[in-house]
Structure formats: C-alpha cells, structure tokens
Amino acid sequence: MRFPFASALCALIPAGVYSITLPNADTPLFHLVSSSSNAEANLLPLRTSGGSNGGAALKGSGPIGQFYFLQGNFVAFDQTLPTTSPTFRPLINSVLTGNGCTPGGSLIFVQGFGSNKCARSGNFWIHSNEENSQLGANLVQNWVGGFYACGTSLDVRYEVSPADVPAGCTAVDLYTVPVA
C-alpha cells in the first residue's frame, strides 16, 4: 500500500467538507486522485479525456472527472451537458488480437455504448481503505488487476496481470475525494 497519499489527502480536504449529490444518485459526486510511488504520477486528478489516445489521463487537456454511482453503476458526470445526457460510462478499451480480446486496455468514458466489441464495462467498484475509511476509497475493476499511468500524458489503463503492463507505465491507485 502506498502512504504518500494519506498525508497529502489530509492537507487537501479542509475541515467541514460537504458533498454534492445529484438526483437519483447512489453516492455523492467525487473526484479520483492518483496515489503512486512515482512522484510524477502522484496526487493528480483523473481526467475523463485528453490522453494521447483520447481516453482518461492524469495529465492533459481533458476535464477533471466528477464521478458517482447511479443504480449501482460507476459513471462520470459532465457538468458542461446539464440539459442532455450528462453521464458517461467507463470502458476498458481492450483490443482484438489473433488470440481474441486483450484482458486489459485504456480507460475511456463514452456516452451510450462504444463501437469496440472487445471493450468491457461494468464491474467497477470503490473499496474502502481498511486501515482508515476516512482516507477515501480505491477504485477497483472486477476486484483483480490494477490501474497504470503510461506515457507523457499519463494515460490511465487497466491490466489484469502486471506481466501485461506496457513498458514505461507506473502503477497507480485511484482514490475518491469529495467534490466540494
């Protein structure tokens, strides 16, 4: 477990924090902030787009994500689309190879359903910190594998096995921080 996040999180959250809950949402809005042993990938907010492949990234030009659970499903909220469908579904953008679909891939957020037949959705959960639940909860996918930040924009991807992680990527945990 990486602990640089714990002390920094305490500094980021002022006393008396309140949260915003959208109508029909299961949880209040939250951001996801990275925790990593790599200083360059540590304490950065997850952006829903703007990565080198258009997917989620820790750096880049995309908006900082606001997330929540709706009817048990993890979704992203786009505050620039309040009158249309403001929710985006997360997908693991797996790739079709000669052996079938890869088990991991880039994290992307789409409206509706994506066109990639290999992309996997669902099974995203938040797991409370067992030592101190006030430190936030960690995003997990299917309770196995992990998230990694890759390249100059620190594109976020998910891999089931560390052996499948591309060179130049670093492990990150994504922790919840309330939207104030």
C-alpha positions as CSV (number, residue, x, y, z in Angstrom):
1,M,0.0,0.0,0.0
2,R,1.3,3.5,-0.8
3,F,1.1,6.0,2.1
4,P,2.3,9.3,0.5
5,F,-1.4,9.7,-0.4
6,A,-2.6,9.7,3.1
7,S,-0.8,12.7,4.4
8,A,-1.4,14.7,1.3
9,L,-5.1,13.9,1.3
10,C,-5.4,15.3,4.8
11,A,-3.9,18.5,3.5
12,L,-6.3,18.7,0.5
13,I,-9.5,18.2,2.4
14,P,-10.5,21.2,4.6
15,A,-12.4,20.7,7.8
16,G,-16.2,20.6,7.4
17,V,-16.2,19.2,3.9
18,Y,-19.6,18.8,2.4
19,S,-20.6,16.8,-0.7
20,I,-22.8,17.2,-3.7
21,T,-25.4,14.5,-4.5
22,L,-27.2,14.5,-7.9
23,P,-30.8,13.5,-8.1
24,N,-31.3,9.6,-8.1
25,A,-27.5,9.1,-7.5
26,D,-26.4,6.3,-5.1
27,T,-23.4,8.4,-3.9
28,P,-22.3,12.0,-3.7
29,L,-20.0,13.3,-6.5
30,F,-16.3,12.5,-6.1
31,H,-13.1,13.1,-7.9
32,L,-10.5,10.3,-8.3
33,V,-6.9,11.3,-7.3
34,S,-3.9,9.2,-8.1
35,S,-1.6,7.7,-5.5
36,S,1.7,6.3,-6.7
37,S,5.3,5.7,-5.6
38,N,6.3,7.6,-8.8
39,A,6.3,11.3,-7.9
40,E,5.3,12.3,-11.4
41,A,2.1,10.2,-11.2
42,N,1.3,11.0,-7.6
43,L,-1.6,13.2,-6.4
44,L,-3.1,14.0,-9.8
45,P,-6.8,14.1,-10.6
46,L,-8.2,11.7,-13.1
47,R,-9.3,13.5,-16.3
48,T,-12.1,11.8,-18.3
49,S,-10.4,12.6,-21.6
50,G,-7.4,14.3,-23.1
51,G,-4.9,11.4,-23.0
52,S,-2.8,10.6,-26.1
53,N,-5.5,8.1,-27.2
54,G,-8.4,10.3,-26.3
55,G,-9.0,8.3,-23.1
56,A,-8.7,9.0,-19.4
57,A,-5.4,10.5,-18.2
58,L,-3.8,12.1,-15.2
59,K,-2.3,14.9,-17.3
60,G,-3.6,16.6,-20.5
61,S,-6.3,18.9,-21.6
62,G,-9.4,17.0,-20.6
63,P,-11.8,17.9,-17.8
64,I,-11.1,16.7,-14.3
65,G,-13.6,13.9,-13.7
66,Q,-16.6,14.1,-11.4
67,F,-17.8,10.6,-10.7
68,Y,-20.7,8.9,-8.8
69,F,-22.6,5.6,-8.7
70,L,-26.1,5.5,-10.4
71,Q,-28.2,2.4,-9.9
72,G,-25.1,0.6,-8.8
73,N,-23.0,1.6,-11.9
74,F,-19.9,3.8,-11.8
75,V,-20.4,6.8,-14.1
76,A,-18.8,10.1,-14.9
77,F,-20.7,13.4,-14.8
78,D,-20.1,16.1,-17.4
79,Q,-21.1,19.4,-16.0
80,T,-21.0,21.0,-19.4
81,L,-24.0,18.9,-20.6
82,P,-26.6,19.7,-17.9
83,T,-29.6,19.6,-20.2
84,T,-28.8,16.5,-22.2
85,S,-27.5,13.1,-21.0
86,P,-24.6,14.2,-18.7
87,T,-23.4,10.7,-17.8
88,F,-20.5,8.8,-19.3
89,R,-19.9,5.1,-18.9
90,P,-16.3,3.8,-18.2
91,L,-15.0,1.2,-20.6
92,I,-11.8,-0.8,-20.6
93,N,-10.9,-0.4,-24.3
94,S,-9.5,-3.9,-25.0
95,V,-8.1,-4.7,-28.4
96,L,-8.9,-7.6,-30.7
97,T,-5.9,-9.7,-31.5
98,G,-5.4,-13.1,-33.2
99,N,-6.0,-14.8,-29.9
100,G,-9.2,-12.8,-29.0
101,C,-9.6,-9.7,-26.9
102,T,-6.8,-8.5,-24.7
103,P,-7.6,-8.7,-21.0
104,G,-6.7,-5.0,-20.3
105,G,-6.7,-1.7,-22.1
106,S,-7.1,2.0,-21.9
107,L,-9.7,3.5,-19.6
108,I,-12.2,5.5,-21.6
109,F,-15.5,7.2,-20.9
110,V,-18.3,7.1,-23.5
111,Q,-21.9,8.1,-23.8
112,G,-24.2,5.2,-24.7
113,F,-22.3,2.2,-26.0
114,G,-19.0,2.2,-27.7
115,S,-18.4,0.5,-31.0
116,N,-15.5,-1.6,-29.8
117,K,-16.8,-5.2,-29.4
118,C,-13.9,-6.1,-27.1
119,A,-14.5,-3.2,-24.7
120,R,-15.5,-4.2,-21.2
121,S,-17.8,-2.2,-19.0
122,G,-19.3,-2.7,-15.6
123,N,-17.7,-4.3,-12.5
124,F,-16.2,-1.0,-11.3
125,W,-16.4,-0.6,-7.5
126,I,-14.9,1.5,-4.8
127,H,-13.1,-0.3,-2.0
128,S,-12.8,1.5,1.4
129,N,-9.4,1.8,3.0
130,E,-9.4,-1.0,5.6
131,E,-7.0,0.9,7.9
132,N,-8.8,4.2,7.8
133,S,-12.0,4.6,5.8
134,Q,-11.7,8.4,6.1
135,L,-8.8,8.3,3.7
136,G,-11.2,7.6,0.8
137,A,-11.9,4.6,-1.2
138,N,-9.9,3.0,-4.0
139,L,-11.4,2.4,-7.5
140,V,-11.2,-1.3,-8.5
141,Q,-12.3,-3.2,-11.6
142,N,-13.6,-6.7,-11.1
143,W,-11.6,-6.9,-7.8
144,V,-8.5,-8.1,-9.7
145,G,-5.7,-6.3,-11.6
146,G,-4.8,-2.7,-11.3
147,F,-4.6,0.7,-12.9
148,Y,-1.4,2.1,-14.6
149,A,-0.4,5.5,-15.9
150,C,1.6,5.5,-19.2
151,G,3.3,8.0,-21.4
152,T,3.8,11.7,-21.2
153,S,0.1,12.4,-20.5
154,L,0.0,9.6,-18.0
155,D,-2.8,7.8,-19.9
156,V,-4.7,5.5,-17.5
157,R,-5.1,1.9,-18.4
158,Y,-6.2,-1.3,-16.6
159,E,-4.4,-4.6,-16.7
160,V,-5.3,-7.9,-15.1
161,S,-1.7,-9.1,-14.8
162,P,1.3,-6.9,-14.1
163,A,3.1,-9.0,-16.8
164,D,0.9,-7.4,-19.4
165,V,1.7,-3.8,-18.5
166,P,3.5,-1.9,-21.3
167,A,7.0,-0.6,-20.7
168,G,7.1,2.9,-19.3
169,C,4.0,2.6,-17.2
170,T,3.7,3.0,-13.4
171,A,1.2,1.6,-11.0
172,V,-1.4,4.0,-9.6
173,D,-4.2,3.7,-7.1
174,L,-7.2,6.0,-7.7
175,Y,-8.8,7.3,-4.5
176,T,-12.0,9.1,-4.0
177,V,-12.1,12.8,-2.8
178,P,-15.4,14.5,-2.4
179,V,-16.4,17.3,-4.8
180,A,-16.9,20.4,-2.8
